[in-house]
Amino acid sequence: MLIDQTNNALPIWVVYDNPVDFPGRFVARKWLNDTPTAETLQSSTLEELRSRLPPGLYRLERADSDDAKIVETWI
């Protein structure tokens, strides 16, 4: 399990499809302690974006209650 050493938080990467600030792109935003960070990854395809995520993460399916732009979450 990858822990952020600066605050002992478990990083969570949320993958979005076509967010307002990155139109036409897939974007992964890093969250720590339920707070988004400035760290993002982006790509034109979901497959390419997934390949750029840090190794050792586990994929979670999108929940019905998630924002419609959320594709999946990685922890």
Distance bins in CASP14 RR format, pairs under 12 A and 6 or more apart:
PFRMAT RR
TARGET T0000
AUTHOR 0000-0000-0000
RMODE 2
METHOD distances of the structure
MODEL  1
1 8 0 0 0 0 0 1 0 0 0 0 0
1 9 0 0 0 0 0 1 0 0 0 0 0
1 10 1 0 0 1 0 0 0 0 0 0 0
1 11 0 0 0 0 1 0 0 0 0 0 0
1 12 0 0 0 0 0 1 0 0 0 0 0
1 54 0 0 0 0 0 1 0 0 0 0 0
1 56 0 0 0 0 1 0 0 0 0 0 0
1 57 0 0 0 0 1 0 0 0 0 0 0
1 58 0 0 0 0 1 0 0 0 0 0 0
1 75 0 0 0 0 1 0 0 0 0 0 0
2 8 0 0 0 0 0 1 0 0 0 0 0
2 9 0 0 0 0 0 1 0 0 0 0 0
2 10 1 0 0 1 0 0 0 0 0 0 0
2 11 1 0 0 1 0 0 0 0 0 0 0
2 12 0 0 0 0 0 1 0 0 0 0 0
2 13 0 0 0 0 0 1 0 0 0 0 0
2 30 0 0 0 0 0 1 0 0 0 0 0
2 32 0 0 0 0 0 1 0 0 0 0 0
2 53 0 0 0 0 0 1 0 0 0 0 0
2 54 1 0 0 1 0 0 0 0 0 0 0
2 55 0 0 0 0 1 0 0 0 0 0 0
2 56 1 0 0 1 0 0 0 0 0 0 0
2 57 1 0 0 1 0 0 0 0 0 0 0
2 58 0 0 0 0 0 1 0 0 0 0 0
2 74 0 0 0 0 0 1 0 0 0 0 0
2 75 0 0 0 0 1 0 0 0 0 0 0
3 9 1 0 0 1 0 0 0 0 0 0 0
3 10 1 0 0 1 0 0 0 0 0 0 0
3 11 1 0 0 1 0 0 0 0 0 0 0
3 12 0 0 0 0 0 1 0 0 0 0 0
3 32 0 0 0 0 0 1 0 0 0 0 0
3 33 0 0 0 0 0 1 0 0 0 0 0
3 75 0 0 0 0 0 1 0 0 0 0 0
4 10 1 0 0 1 0 0 0 0 0 0 0
4 11 1 0 1 0 0 0 0 0 0 0 0
4 12 0 0 0 0 0 1 0 0 0 0 0
4 13 0 0 0 0 0 1 0 0 0 0 0
4 30 0 0 0 0 1 0 0 0 0 0 0
4 31 0 0 0 0 0 1 0 0 0 0 0
4 32 1 0 1 0 0 0 0 0 0 0 0
4 33 0 0 0 0 1 0 0 0 0 0 0
4 35 0 0 0 0 0 1 0 0 0 0 0
4 37 0 0 0 0 1 0 0 0 0 0 0
4 39 0 0 0 0 0 1 0 0 0 0 0
4 54 0 0 0 0 0 1 0 0 0 0 0
5 11 0 0 0 0 0 1 0 0 0 0 0
5 32 0 0 0 0 0 1 0 0 0 0 0
6 32 0 0 0 0 1 0 0 0 0 0 0
6 33 0 0 0 0 0 1 0 0 0 0 0
6 37 0 0 0 0 0 1 0 0 0 0 0
7 32 1 0 0 1 0 0 0 0 0 0 0
7 33 1 0 0 1 0 0 0 0 0 0 0
7 35 0 0 0 0 0 1 0 0 0 0 0
7 37 0 0 0 0 0 1 0 0 0 0 0
8 32 0 0 0 0 1 0 0 0 0 0 0
8 33 0 0 0 0 1 0 0 0 0 0 0
9 30 0 0 0 0 0 1 0 0 0 0 0
9 31 0 0 0 0 1 0 0 0 0 0 0
9 32 1 0 1 0 0 0 0 0 0 0 0
9 33 1 0 1 0 0 0 0 0 0 0 0
9 34 0 0 0 0 1 0 0 0 0 0 0
9 35 0 0 0 0 1 0 0 0 0 0 0
9 37 0 0 0 0 1 0 0 0 0 0 0
9 75 0 0 0 0 0 1 0 0 0 0 0
10 30 0 0 0 0 0 1 0 0 0 0 0
10 31 0 0 0 0 1 0 0 0 0 0 0
10 32 1 0 0 1 0 0 0 0 0 0 0
10 33 0 0 0 0 1 0 0 0 0 0 0
10 34 0 0 0 0 0 1 0 0 0 0 0
10 57 0 0 0 0 0 1 0 0 0 0 0
10 58 0 0 0 0 0 1 0 0 0 0 0
10 73 0 0 0 0 0 1 0 0 0 0 0
10 74 0 0 0 0 0 1 0 0 0 0 0
10 75 1 0 0 1 0 0 0 0 0 0 0
11 28 0 0 0 0 0 1 0 0 0 0 0
11 29 0 0 0 0 0 1 0 0 0 0 0
11 30 1 0 1 0 0 0 0 0 0 0 0
11 31 1 0 0 1 0 0 0 0 0 0 0
11 32 1 0 0 1 0 0 0 0 0 0 0
11 33 0 0 0 0 1 0 0 0 0 0 0
11 34 0 0 0 0 0 1 0 0 0 0 0
11 35 0 0 0 0 0 1 0 0 0 0 0
11 36 0 0 0 0 0 1 0 0 0 0 0
11 37 0 0 0 0 1 0 0 0 0 0 0
11 39 0 0 0 0 1 0 0 0 0 0 0
11 53 0 0 0 0 0 1 0 0 0 0 0
11 54 1 0 0 1 0 0 0 0 0 0 0
11 56 0 0 0 0 0 1 0 0 0 0 0
11 57 0 0 0 0 1 0 0 0 0 0 0
11 58 0 0 0 0 0 1 0 0 0 0 0
11 73 0 0 0 0 0 1 0 0 0 0 0
11 74 0 0 0 0 1 0 0 0 0 0 0
11 75 1 0 0 1 0 0 0 0 0 0 0
12 28 0 0 0 0 0 1 0 0 0 0 0
12 29 0 0 0 0 1 0 0 0 0 0 0
12 30 1 0 0 1 0 0 0 0 0 0 0
12 31 1 0 1 0 0 0 0 0 0 0 0
12 32 1 0 0 1 0 0 0 0 0 0 0
12 33 0 0 0 0 1 0 0 0 0 0 0
12 34 0 0 0 0 1 0 0 0 0 0 0
12 35 0 0 0 0 0 1 0 0 0 0 0
12 36 0 0 0 0 1 0 0 0 0 0 0
12 37 0 0 0 0 0 1 0 0 0 0 0
12 39 0 0 0 0 0 1 0 0 0 0 0
12 53 0 0 0 0 0 1 0 0 0 0 0
12 54 0 0 0 0 0 1 0 0 0 0 0
12 57 0 0 0 0 1 0 0 0 0 0 0
12 58 0 0 0 0 0 1 0 0 0 0 0
12 59 0 0 0 0 0 1 0 0 0 0 0
12 60 0 0 0 0 1 0 0 0 0 0 0
12 70 0 0 0 0 0 1 0 0 0 0 0
12 72 0 0 0 0 0 1 0 0 0 0 0
12 73 1 0 0 1 0 0 0 0 0 0 0
12 74 1 0 0 1 0 0 0 0 0 0 0
12 75 1 0 1 0 0 0 0 0 0 0 0
13 26 0 0 0 0 0 1 0 0 0 0 0
13 27 0 0 0 0 0 1 0 0 0 0 0
13 28 1 0 1 0 0 0 0 0 0 0 0
13 29 1 0 0 1 0 0 0 0 0 0 0
13 30 1 0 1 0 0 0 0 0 0 0 0
13 31 1 0 0 1 0 0 0 0 0 0 0
13 32 0 0 0 0 0 1 0 0 0 0 0
13 36 0 0 0 0 0 1 0 0 0 0 0
13 37 0 0 0 0 0 1 0 0 0 0 0
13 39 0 0 0 0 1 0 0 0 0 0 0
13 40 0 0 0 0 1 0 0 0 0 0 0
13 41 1 0 0 1 0 0 0 0 0 0 0
13 49 0 0 0 0 1 0 0 0 0 0 0
13 50 0 0 0 0 1 0 0 0 0 0 0
13 52 0 0 0 0 0 1 0 0 0 0 0
13 53 1 0 1 0 0 0 0 0 0 0 0
13 54 1 0 0 1 0 0 0 0 0 0 0
13 56 0 0 0 0 0 1 0 0 0 0 0
13 57 1 0 0 1 0 0 0 0 0 0 0
13 58 0 0 0 0 0 1 0 0 0 0 0
13 59 0 0 0 0 1 0 0 0 0 0 0
13 60 0 0 0 0 0 1 0 0 0 0 0
13 70 0 0 0 0 0 1 0 0 0 0 0
13 71 0 0 0 0 0 1 0 0 0 0 0
13 72 0 0 0 0 1 0 0 0 0 0 0
13 73 1 0 0 1 0 0 0 0 0 0 0
13 74 1 0 1 0 0 0 0 0 0 0 0
13 75 1 0 0 1 0 0 0 0 0 0 0
14 26 0 0 0 0 0 1 0 0 0 0 0
14 27 0 0 0 0 1 0 0 0 0 0 0
14 28 1 0 0 1 0 0 0 0 0 0 0
14 29 1 0 1 0 0 0 0 0 0 0 0
14 30 0 0 0 0 1 0 0 0 0 0 0
14 31 1 0 0 1 0 0 0 0 0 0 0
14 32 0 0 0 0 0 1 0 0 0 0 0
14 34 0 0 0 0 0 1 0 0 0 0 0
14 35 0 0 0 0 0 1 0 0 0 0 0
14 36 0 0 0 0 1 0 0 0 0 0 0
14 37 0 0 0 0 0 1 0 0 0 0 0
14 39 0 0 0 0 0 1 0 0 0 0 0
14 40 0 0 0 0 0 1 0 0 0 0 0
14 41 0 0 0 0 0 1 0 0 0 0 0
14 49 0 0 0 0 0 1 0 0 0 0 0
14 53 0 0 0 0 0 1 0 0 0 0 0
14 57 0 0 0 0 0 1 0 0 0 0 0
14 59 0 0 0 0 0 1 0 0 0 0 0
14 60 0 0 0 0 1 0 0 0 0 0 0
14 62 0 0 0 0 1 0 0 0 0 0 0
14 63 0 0 0 0 0 1 0 0 0 0 0
14 66 0 0 0 0 1 0 0 0 0 0 0
14 67 0 0 0 0 1 0 0 0 0 0 0
14 69 0 0 0 0 1 0 0 0 0 0 0
14 70 1 0 0 1 0 0 0 0 0 0 0
14 71 0 0 0 0 1 0 0 0 0 0 0
14 72 0 0 0 0 1 0 0 0 0 0 0
14 73 1 0 1 0 0 0 0 0 0 0 0
14 74 0 0 0 0 1 0 0 0 0 0 0
14 75 0 0 0 0 0 1 0 0 0 0 0
15 22 0 0 0 0 0 1 0 0 0 0 0
15 25 0 0 0 0 0 1 0 0 0 0 0
15 26 1 0 0 1 0 0 0 0 0 0 0
15 27 1 0 0 1 0 0 0 0 0 0 0
15 28 1 0 1 0 0 0 0 0 0 0 0
15 29 0 0 0 0 1 0 0 0 0 0 0
15 30 0 0 0 0 0 1 0 0 0 0 0
15 31 0 0 0 0 0 1 0 0 0 0 0
15 40 0 0 0 0 0 1 0 0 0 0 0
15 41 0 0 0 0 1 0 0 0 0 0 0
15 42 0 0 0 0 0 1 0 0 0 0 0
15 43 0 0 0 0 1 0 0 0 0 0 0
15 45 0 0 0 0 0 1 0 0 0 0 0
15 46 1 0 0 1 0 0 0 0 0 0 0
15 47 0 0 0 0 0 1 0 0 0 0 0
15 48 0 0 0 0 0 1 0 0 0 0 0
15 49 1 0 0 1 0 0 0 0 0 0 0
15 50 1 0 0 1 0 0 0 0 0 0 0
15 52 0 0 0 0 0 1 0 0 0 0 0
15 53 0 0 0 0 1 0 0 0 0 0 0
15 57 0 0 0 0 0 1 0 0 0 0 0
15 59 0 0 0 0 1 0 0 0 0 0 0
15 60 0 0 0 0 0 1 0 0 0 0 0
15 61 0 0 0 0 0 1 0 0 0 0 0
15 62 0 0 0 0 1 0 0 0 0 0 0
15 66 0 0 0 0 0 1 0 0 0 0 0
15 67 0 0 0 0 0 1 0 0 0 0 0
15 69 0 0 0 0 1 0 0 0 0 0 0
15 70 1 0 0 1 0 0 0 0 0 0 0
15 71 1 0 1 0 0 0 0 0 0 0 0
15 72 1 0 1 0 0 0 0 0 0 0 0
15 73 1 0 0 1 0 0 0 0 0 0 0
15 74 1 0 0 1 0 0 0 0 0 0 0
15 75 0 0 0 0 0 1 0 0 0 0 0
16 22 1 0 0 1 0 0 0 0 0 0 0
16 23 0 0 0 0 0 1 0 0 0 0 0
16 24 0 0 0 0 0 1 0 0 0 0 0
16 25 0 0 0 0 1 0 0 0 0 0 0
16 26 1 0 0 1 0 0 0 0 0 0 0
16 27 1 0 1 0 0 0 0 0 0 0 0
16 28 1 0 0 1 0 0 0 0 0 0 0
16 29 1 0 0 1 0 0 0 0 0 0 0
16 31 0 0 0 0 0 1 0 0 0 0 0
16 36 0 0 0 0 0 1 0 0 0 0 0
16 40 0 0 0 0 1 0 0 0 0 0 0
16 41 0 0 0 0 0 1 0 0 0 0 0
16 42 0 0 0 0 1 0 0 0 0 0 0
16 43 0 0 0 0 0 1 0 0 0 0 0
16 46 0 0 0 0 0 1 0 0 0 0 0
16 49 0 0 0 0 1 0 0 0 0 0 0
16 62 0 0 0 0 0 1 0 0 0 0 0
16 66 0 0 0 0 0 1 0 0 0 0 0
16 67 1 0 0 1 0 0 0 0 0 0 0
16 68 0 0 0 0 1 0 0 0 0 0 0
16 69 1 0 1 0 0 0 0 0 0 0 0
16 70 1 0 1 0 0 0 0 0 0 0 0
16 71 1 0 0 1 0 0 0 0 0 0 0
16 72 0 0 0 0 1 0 0 0 0 0 0
16 73 0 0 0 0 0 1 0 0 0 0 0
17 23 0 0 0 0 0 1 0 0 0 0 0
17 24 0 0 0 0 1 0 0 0 0 0 0
17 25 0 0 0 0 1 0 0 0 0 0 0
17 26 1 0 1 0 0 0 0 0 0 0 0
17 27 0 0 0 0 1 0 0 0 0 0 0
17 28 0 0 0 0 0 1 0 0 0 0 0
17 42 0 0 0 0 0 1 0 0 0 0 0
17 43 0 0 0 0 0 1 0 0 0 0 0
17 44 0 0 0 0 0 1 0 0 0 0 0
17 45 0 0 0 0 0 1 0 0 0 0 0
17 46 1 0 0 1 0 0 0 0 0 0 0
17 49 0 0 0 0 1 0 0 0 0 0 0
17 62 0 0 0 0 1 0 0 0 0 0 0
17 66 0 0 0 0 0 1 0 0 0 0 0
17 67 0 0 0 0 0 1 0 0 0 0 0
17 68 0 0 0 0 1 0 0 0 0 0 0
17 69 1 0 1 0 0 0 0 0 0 0 0
17 70 0 0 0 0 1 0 0 0 0 0 0
17 71 1 0 1 0 0 0 0 0 0 0 0
17 72 0 0 0 0 1 0 0 0 0 0 0
18 24 1 0 1 0 0 0 0 0 0 0 0
18 25 1 0 0 1 0 0 0 0 0 0 0
18 26 1 0 0 1 0 0 0 0 0 0 0
18 27 0 0 0 0 1 0 0 0 0 0 0
18 42 0 0 0 0 0 1 0 0 0 0 0
18 44 0 0 0 0 0 1 0 0 0 0 0
18 46 0 0 0 0 0 1 0 0 0 0 0
18 67 0 0 0 0 0 1 0 0 0 0 0
18 68 0 0 0 0 1 0 0 0 0 0 0
18 69 1 0 0 1 0 0 0 0 0 0 0
18 70 0 0 0 0 0 1 0 0 0 0 0
18 71 0 0 0 0 1 0 0 0 0 0 0
19 25 1 0 0 1 0 0 0 0 0 0 0
19 26 0 0 0 0 1 0 0 0 0 0 0
19 27 1 0 1 0 0 0 0 0 0 0 0
19 28 0 0 0 0 0 1 0 0 0 0 0
19 29 0 0 0 0 1 0 0 0 0 0 0
19 36 0 0 0 0 0 1 0 0 0 0 0
19 40 0 0 0 0 1 0 0 0 0 0 0
19 42 0 0 0 0 1 0 0 0 0 0 0
19 67 0 0 0 0 1 0 0 0 0 0 0
19 68 0 0 0 0 0 1 0 0 0 0 0
19 69 1 0 1 0 0 0 0 0 0 0 0
19 70 0 0 0 0 1 0 0 0 0 0 0
19 71 0 0 0 0 0 1 0 0 0 0 0
20 27 0 0 0 0 0 1 0 0 0 0 0
20 67 0 0 0 0 0 1 0 0 0 0 0
20 69 0 0 0 0 1 0 0 0 0 0 0
21 27 1 0 0 1 0 0 0 0 0 0 0
21 29 0 0 0 0 1 0 0 0 0 0 0
21 36 0 0 0 0 0 1 0 0 0 0 0
21 38 0 0 0 0 0 1 0 0 0 0 0
21 40 0 0 0 0 1 0 0 0 0 0 0
21 42 0 0 0 0 1 0 0 0 0 0 0
21 69 0 0 0 0 0 1 0 0 0 0 0
22 28 0 0 0 0 0 1 0 0 0 0 0
22 29 0 0 0 0 1 0 0 0 0 0 0
22 40 1 0 0 1 0 0 0 0 0 0 0
22 41 0 0 0 0 0 1 0 0 0 0 0
22 42 1 0 1 0 0 0 0 0 0 0 0
22 43 0 0 0 0 1 0 0 0 0 0 0
22 44 0 0 0 0 0 1 0 0 0 0 0
22 49 0 0 0 0 0 1 0 0 0 0 0
22 69 0 0 0 0 0 1 0 0 0 0 0
23 42 0 0 0 0 0 1 0 0 0 0 0
23 44 0 0 0 0 0 1 0 0 0 0 0
23 69 0 0 0 0 0 1 0 0 0 0 0
24 42 0 0 0 0 1 0 0 0 0 0 0
24 43 0 0 0 0 0 1 0 0 0 0 0
24 44 1 0 0 1 0 0 0 0 0 0 0
24 45 0 0 0 0 0 1 0 0 0 0 0
24 46 0 0 0 0 0 1 0 0 0 0 0
24 69 0 0 0 0 0 1 0 0 0 0 0
25 40 0 0 0 0 1 0 0 0 0 0 0
25 41 0 0 0 0 1 0 0 0 0 0 0
25 42 1 0 1 0 0 0 0 0 0 0 0
25 43 1 0 0 1 0 0 0 0 0 0 0
25 44 1 0 0 1 0 0 0 0 0 0 0
25 45 0 0 0 0 1 0 0 0 0 0 0
25 46 0 0 0 0 0 1 0 0 0 0 0
25 48 0 0 0 0 0 1 0 0 0 0 0
25 49 0 0 0 0 1 0 0 0 0 0 0
25 69 0 0 0 0 0 1 0 0 0 0 0
25 71 0 0 0 0 0 1 0 0 0 0 0
26 40 0 0 0 0 0 1 0 0 0 0 0
26 41 0 0 0 0 1 0 0 0 0 0 0
26 42 1 0 0 1 0 0 0 0 0 0 0
26 43 1 0 1 0 0 0 0 0 0 0 0
26 44 1 0 0 1 0 0 0 0 0 0 0
26 45 1 0 0 1 0 0 0 0 0 0 0
26 46 1 0 1 0 0 0 0 0 0 0 0
26 47 0 0 0 0 1 0 0 0 0 0 0
26 48 1 0 0 1 0 0 0 0 0 0 0
26 49 1 0 1 0 0 0 0 0 0 0 0
26 50 0 0 0 0 1 0 0 0 0 0 0
26 51 0 0 0 0 0 1 0 0 0 0 0
26 52 0 0 0 0 1 0 0 0 0 0 0
26 53 0 0 0 0 0 1 0 0 0 0 0
26 69 0 0 0 0 0 1 0 0 0 0 0
26 70 0 0 0 0 0 1 0 0 0 0 0
26 71 1 0 0 1 0 0 0 0 0 0 0
26 72 0 0 0 0 0 1 0 0 0 0 0
27 36 0 0 0 0 0 1 0 0 0 0 0
27 39 0 0 0 0 0 1 0 0 0 0 0
27 40 1 0 1 0 0 0 0 0 0 0 0
27 41 1 0 0 1 0 0 0 0 0 0 0
27 42 1 0 1 0 0 0 0 0 0 0 0
27 43 0 0 0 0 1 0 0 0 0 0 0
27 44 0 0 0 0 0 1 0 0 0 0 0
27 46 0 0 0 0 0 1 0 0 0 0 0
27 48 0 0 0 0 0 1 0 0 0 0 0
27 49 1 0 0 1 0 0 0 0 0 0 0
27 52 0 0 0 0 0 1 0 0 0 0 0
27 53 0 0 0 0 0 1 0 0 0 0 0
27 69 0 0 0 0 1 0 0 0 0 0 0
27 70 0 0 0 0 0 1 0 0 0 0 0
27 71 0 0 0 0 1 0 0 0 0 0 0
28 36 0 0 0 0 0 1 0 0 0 0 0
28 37 0 0 0 0 0 1 0 0 0 0 0
28 39 0 0 0 0 1 0 0 0 0 0 0
28 40 1 0 0 1 0 0 0 0 0 0 0
28 41 1 0 1 0 0 0 0 0 0 0 0
28 42 1 0 0 1 0 0 0 0 0 0 0
28 43 0 0 0 0 1 0 0 0 0 0 0
28 46 0 0 0 0 1 0 0 0 0 0 0
28 48 0 0 0 0 0 1 0 0 0 0 0
28 49 1 0 1 0 0 0 0 0 0 0 0
28 50 0 0 0 0 1 0 0 0 0 0 0
28 51 0 0 0 0 0 1 0 0 0 0 0
28 52 1 0 0 1 0 0 0 0 0 0 0
28 53 1 0 0 1 0 0 0 0 0 0 0
28 54 0 0 0 0 1 0 0 0 0 0 0
28 57 0 0 0 0 1 0 0 0 0 0 0
28 59 0 0 0 0 0 1 0 0 0 0 0
28 70 0 0 0 0 0 1 0 0 0 0 0
28 71 0 0 0 0 1 0 0 0 0 0 0
28 72 0 0 0 0 1 0 0 0 0 0 0
28 73 0 0 0 0 1 0 0 0 0 0 0
28 74 1 0 0 1 0 0 0 0 0 0 0
29 35 0 0 0 0 0 1 0 0 0 0 0
29 36 1 0 1 0 0 0 0 0 0 0 0
29 37 1 0 0 1 0 0 0 0 0 0 0
29 38 0 0 0 0 1 0 0 0 0 0 0
29 39 1 0 0 1 0 0 0 0 0 0 0
29 40 1 0 1 0 0 0 0 0 0 0 0
29 41 0 0 0 0 1 0 0 0 0 0 0
29 42 0 0 0 0 1 0 0 0 0 0 0
29 49 0 0 0 0 0 1 0 0 0 0 0
29 53 0 0 0 0 0 1 0 0 0 0 0
29 67 0 0 0 0 0 1 0 0 0 0 0
29 69 0 0 0 0 0 1 0 0 0 0 0
29 70 0 0 0 0 1 0 0 0 0 0 0
29 71 0 0 0 0 0 1 0 0 0 0 0
29 73 0 0 0 0 0 1 0 0 0 0 0
29 74 0 0 0 0 0 1 0 0 0 0 0
30 36 1 0 0 1 0 0 0 0 0 0 0
30 37 1 0 1 0 0 0 0 0 0 0 0
30 38 0 0 0 0 1 0 0 0 0 0 0
30 39 1 0 1 0 0 0 0 0 0 0 0
30 40 1 0 0 1 0 0 0 0 0 0 0
30 41 0 0 0 0 1 0 0 0 0 0 0
30 53 0 0 0 0 1 0 0 0 0 0 0
30 54 0 0 0 0 1 0 0 0 0 0 0
30 57 0 0 0 0 0 1 0 0 0 0 0
30 73 0 0 0 0 0 1 0 0 0 0 0
30 74 0 0 0 0 1 0 0 0 0 0 0
30 75 0 0 0 0 0 1 0 0 0 0 0
31 37 1 0 0 1 0 0 0 0 0 0 0
31 38 0 0 0 0 0 1 0 0 0 0 0
31 39 0 0 0 0 1 0 0 0 0 0 0
31 40 0 0 0 0 0 1 0 0 0 0 0
31 70 0 0 0 0 0 1 0 0 0 0 0
31 73 0 0 0 0 1 0 0 0 0 0 0
31 74 0 0 0 0 0 1 0 0 0 0 0
31 75 0 0 0 0 1 0 0 0 0 0 0
32 38 0 0 0 0 0 1 0 0 0 0 0
32 39 0 0 0 0 1 0 0 0 0 0 0
32 75 0 0 0 0 0 1 0 0 0 0 0
39 52 0 0 0 0 0 1 0 0 0 0 0
39 53 0 0 0 0 0 1 0 0 0 0 0
39 54 0 0 0 0 0 1 0 0 0 0 0
40 49 0 0 0 0 0 1 0 0 0 0 0
40 52 0 0 0 0 0 1 0 0 0 0 0
40 53 0 0 0 0 0 1 0 0 0 0 0
41 48 0 0 0 0 1 0 0 0 0 0 0
41 49 1 0 0 1 0 0 0 0 0 0 0
41 50 0 0 0 0 1 0 0 0 0 0 0
41 51 0 0 0 0 1 0 0 0 0 0 0
41 52 1 0 1 0 0 0 0 0 0 0 0
41 53 1 0 0 1 0 0 0 0 0 0 0
41 54 0 0 0 0 1 0 0 0 0 0 0
41 57 0 0 0 0 0 1 0 0 0 0 0
41 74 0 0 0 0 0 1 0 0 0 0 0
42 48 0 0 0 0 1 0 0 0 0 0 0
42 49 1 0 0 1 0 0 0 0 0 0 0
42 52 0 0 0 0 1 0 0 0 0 0 0
42 53 0 0 0 0 0 1 0 0 0 0 0
43 49 1 1 0 0 0 0 0 0 0 0 0
43 50 0 0 0 0 1 0 0 0 0 0 0
43 51 0 0 0 0 1 0 0 0 0 0 0
43 52 1 0 0 1 0 0 0 0 0 0 0
43 53 0 0 0 0 0 1 0 0 0 0 0
43 71 0 0 0 0 0 1 0 0 0 0 0
44 52 0 0 0 0 0 1 0 0 0 0 0
45 51 0 0 0 0 1 0 0 0 0 0 0
45 52 0 0 0 0 0 1 0 0 0 0 0
45 71 0 0 0 0 0 1 0 0 0 0 0
46 52 0 0 0 0 0 1 0 0 0 0 0
46 53 0 0 0 0 0 1 0 0 0 0 0
46 59 0 0 0 0 0 1 0 0 0 0 0
46 71 1 0 0 1 0 0 0 0 0 0 0
46 72 0 0 0 0 1 0 0 0 0 0 0
47 53 0 0 0 0 0 1 0 0 0 0 0
47 71 0 0 0 0 0 1 0 0 0 0 0
49 71 0 0 0 0 1 0 0 0 0 0 0
49 72 0 0 0 0 0 1 0 0 0 0 0
49 74 0 0 0 0 0 1 0 0 0 0 0
50 57 0 0 0 0 1 0 0 0 0 0 0
50 59 0 0 0 0 1 0 0 0 0 0 0
50 71 0 0 0 0 1 0 0 0 0 0 0
50 72 0 0 0 0 1 0 0 0 0 0 0
50 74 0 0 0 0 1 0 0 0 0 0 0
51 57 0 0 0 0 0 1 0 0 0 0 0
52 74 0 0 0 0 0 1 0 0 0 0 0
53 59 0 0 0 0 1 0 0 0 0 0 0
53 72 0 0 0 0 0 1 0 0 0 0 0
53 73 0 0 0 0 0 1 0 0 0 0 0
53 74 1 0 1 0 0 0 0 0 0 0 0
53 75 0 0 0 0 0 1 0 0 0 0 0
54 74 0 0 0 0 1 0 0 0 0 0 0
54 75 0 0 0 0 0 1 0 0 0 0 0
55 74 0 0 0 0 0 1 0 0 0 0 0
56 74 0 0 0 0 1 0 0 0 0 0 0
56 75 0 0 0 0 1 0 0 0 0 0 0
57 72 0 0 0 0 0 1 0 0 0 0 0
57 73 0 0 0 0 1 0 0 0 0 0 0
57 74 1 0 1 0 0 0 0 0 0 0 0
57 75 1 0 0 1 0 0 0 0 0 0 0
58 72 0 0 0 0 0 1 0 0 0 0 0
58 73 0 0 0 0 1 0 0 0 0 0 0
58 74 1 0 0 1 0 0 0 0 0 0 0
58 75 1 0 1 0 0 0 0 0 0 0 0
59 71 0 0 0 0 0 1 0 0 0 0 0
59 72 1 0 1 0 0 0 0 0 0 0 0
59 73 1 0 0 1 0 0 0 0 0 0 0
59 74 1 0 1 0 0 0 0 0 0 0 0
59 75 0 0 0 0 1 0 0 0 0 0 0
60 66 0 0 0 0 0 1 0 0 0 0 0
60 70 0 0 0 0 0 1 0 0 0 0 0
60 71 0 0 0 0 0 1 0 0 0 0 0
60 72 1 0 0 1 0 0 0 0 0 0 0
60 73 1 0 1 0 0 0 0 0 0 0 0
60 74 1 0 0 1 0 0 0 0 0 0 0
60 75 1 0 0 1 0 0 0 0 0 0 0
61 70 0 0 0 0 0 1 0 0 0 0 0
61 71 0 0 0 0 1 0 0 0 0 0 0
61 72 1 0 0 1 0 0 0 0 0 0 0
61 73 0 0 0 0 1 0 0 0 0 0 0
61 74 0 0 0 0 0 1 0 0 0 0 0
62 68 0 0 0 0 1 0 0 0 0 0 0
62 69 0 0 0 0 1 0 0 0 0 0 0
62 70 1 0 1 0 0 0 0 0 0 0 0
62 71 1 0 0 1 0 0 0 0 0 0 0
62 72 1 0 1 0 0 0 0 0 0 0 0
62 73 1 0 0 1 0 0 0 0 0 0 0
62 74 0 0 0 0 0 1 0 0 0 0 0
63 70 0 0 0 0 1 0 0 0 0 0 0
63 71 0 0 0 0 0 1 0 0 0 0 0
63 72 0 0 0 0 0 1 0 0 0 0 0
63 73 0 0 0 0 1 0 0 0 0 0 0
64 70 0 0 0 0 0 1 0 0 0 0 0
66 72 0 0 0 0 1 0 0 0 0 0 0
66 73 0 0 0 0 1 0 0 0 0 0 0
67 73 0 0 0 0 0 1 0 0 0 0 0
END
